[in-house]
């Protein structure tokens, strides 16, 4: 079994050589490159390999060879778990550096980026504990079949293609890699072209921790080329994708060639419901955080706020004031609470949705425009006089834009919340425990928070209903994505 590990990741700088791809334990020399930007300034901070179908094929071939040769899957679960634990520890040891890199590339304030790094490390520590607990079961075939023994085996699916988004690059990579590796799969990771840097460092860390060459490969490049090639590659057994519903549909079509297994975490238009008896000192900042954190670039962001008519004006005023009070700035600013949007394209998209909302009759209570002349900063925005027919209330904006509507009773609140093609997340704010749990059962969403919106972690499954995707990530449920079940029956005599 090969135990070769990768060479150190080369240093990078705006004018330096492009960073290569990690394929079969070595860093490639890219034939062409794409720039990586700091969204706080719009300036180039590095360049990475511009991977294509040929690059993807090389990475898939390396992953397939490592799987077929048993470099990783033939290790005991205990040994795999020890390596995954070590990877989590290395991430914790390097949390400050990874956070600065994530902050630079994503624009997220560095303190928030550090919390995301620690969340990513926690994924490896959590699944390290699962690696030696993946078992089949014995089956009693009944009195007539006492001479037949039945049992099941849980086996890794093979080569997993992992495609991650730009809004939480390191934590999303960890959510996919950690359970895939715990089960014994070999992987090809394709990070978003906007934010590839920490994913490359993660590949290096995994090899330092002891993951054999070829088991984790990282291919950078444009999604339409490298991502599409990975989705349709016949040597890939599973695609796990996080991103927009539009791209998710394209991946479904691309995967039909060899009937790949798919897990998809897609878009969201998550509702937040504030009842009349809610503790508004918690609900108002909670609703603001639900939509404005990471400048709204979160698939589970609470972008539709439904408030009981008796407290509607108070909540609207409070959330708008909370948004105005948030300090926007680059991730390196220790006082910044919100960073920029990821790109000019995203800035134009968010501006377009707000403009369309106003043309449709919405009224801007706060925000509504770009701020500053450098970088892609957009003000936290609150819209009222909206209805469910408006584009801004039906489509995923992926920016700090909130639409607020009043409701009269519980049935209306639930109906408004469920009136969406999405079903990723939601939250309910009330002091009435019975009401909260009753509404939680009625909401068509993969996650319901009660007096909290942004919560979860490695232990809790996350995923969506309807057009928010298929399957679950995190928790024991994520292991199922990467496993096959084999039934074995044996004649005893």
Phi, psi and omega in degrees: 000133181287136175239015181299136178242167189285157171290160180301147177295131182292150176294160179224158175201163182305324181257006185275183179292149177296150175281131180280182178263152178267108181227122179055037174086002181234153175271121181285160171262113187288140175283330177214164187219162174235148182281154174241134189247156167267111183291348177286336182233339186082005183271156179282132179248343181188177170221149182231166181299140176264083184292153179223193182299325179294318178297316179298318180298320178296319180292318179294320178299317178296317179296318180296317179297318180295325179288311182296327179279352177072026182300328184244311185294336180278350174292152175294155176302326179296317180291319177298318180298321180296322180290319178296321177298318179298321178298317177299321178293320177297322177295319178295319179297328184253021186301320182295314180293317178296322180295318179297321180292317178297317179297317180297317185279325184263333183092357181291139175309140192297327178295321177290323177297323179295322178295326177290324176298316180294325174298319179295317177299323180296329177299316180291322178293321180294311183284342170301323180287340180271341191301327180257021181235022179261102188232156168274198180215155172269151188231128175279113184274003173100164185302325183287347185237038183295340180272003178246129174256136177236140175205168179238153174241141174253115187237147177298143185291332179132239180265122180255125173265122187243117184243119188246156182271175183272347190277341178208066194299313185287315182293324178291321176298318180294321180300332181266314184294318187298309178290326178299317180287325178301325181279344180106008180287159165256152194225150166237117181260127175242099177282160177299145182295336181287326187224067184267351197293312182290335176292324175294319178294326178295320176302318178297316181297318180298321178290322175298326181288341178122005176292125184296157179302142177087345182282323175237119178238140182237118180246122177261165179144178181288139183301319182296339178256294185291315180296317179295320179296322178292318182297327184259000185293130182290346179273000180260132183266337181210142169244126171248115187237136169236126181169205185286155177296325179301311179291325177302320178297319179296323179292323176303315179293319182295330185280352185289341183305311177242021177053050177300148168287143183231140163234134187225121168251111192247211188286175179207157174216065198285135179273147171237124183247122178247114180275168186298328184268006183297150172285100187291339177292339175258322185292322182294306177295330178295317178293322178296315179296323182300326184257331188265341182302139184055033180054035177076005183272061183220128183296332180265011182303140180276083189267351176240117183249121178247122189235135177302138188302335182288337180238012186303306184298320181295318181290316178302312180299317183293317180292320178298317178295321178297320178294317180297328183282345183287132180274123175267140178182172178295158182302332181285348179282114184296342180265355182289139175252331178231140176261193182276169163290164192286334188199169174298322178301317180290323177299316179295322180297311182296316178301321180296319179295317179296316178300318179295321178300317179296317178297330179278354177118359178288154178243133180276118177272322178207153178072216175102003185208164172295150176232137182081167181252350180243135181082184189242055183274138179227135184294142170302128193236133176239126179245136173237182185057036179260163171218169188291348178279345184287143179303320183294341178261352183248331183255154181284117181279320183060049177202176186280065186232123184240131171254134185239133178227146175274157171224160184259327183210174186297317181299319179293319179299315180294319179298316178297316181298320183276354180278074183201152174280351181259173177190056186269306185214171180191169172208152183232131183239113181194155173273350184272104183298319180297317178298315182302313183286330175295314179293322179303321179291333184272341182283136180266077182210151181287342179216135176234125173261138175250111185060029174198151177240305182269098179202161179155250181107186187296335186279336189257128178294145179226138179170179190235162168270164171052228186281010173272001169129184180234137175085181182226148172243154184071161183071176178300332182301328183296331179299327182298332180301328191250012184239149167246150176252126178247128175267136178234128175238141186224132173283124186280334177207000000 
